[in-house]
């Protein structure tokens, strides 16, 4: 469902960009493309460090009929990973961190008894061996998307309980949202 919404967004946004010779009125465009009772859309445009446009339309939650608004939190899922990796690499280029550092430099309570070094680079390349947070959450029969109020502190608590990895760091690629959470 999320992928369908994202596909619709990109198709609509592509139409917006390529069908217009002059800058469109985004508020008007959103009104014509997304009905008030349809899955929501939020657009934010930042230019030169300033918010040039912010708008929303539609529903944040169809089941409970909650409208999208300026405080609506969207699960953007894996779309954030590329930006997170870019920020990590920027910090490395600025010598503010080293992607070769063991994550326990920053999270000393994780994997205390593990001898293998889990490097920041392993996190961003999905080669850390750390179990996926969403897989761990599903083990008790309640998937991540069915949880309300689950936050970063809860996630870190769950990861802190882990004592082993799926594989040795650097051994193979295995998608893990936990790495990007960390």
ABEGO torsion letter per residue (X at the ends): XAAAAAAAAAAAAAAAAAABABBBBAAAAAAAABBAABBBBBBBBBBGGBBABBBBBEBABAAAGBBBBAABBBBAEAAAAAAAAAAAAAAAAAGABBAABBAAAABAABGAABABBBBAAAAAAGAAGBBBAAAAAAAAGBBAAABBGBBAAAAAAAAAABABBABBBGABBBBBAAAAAX
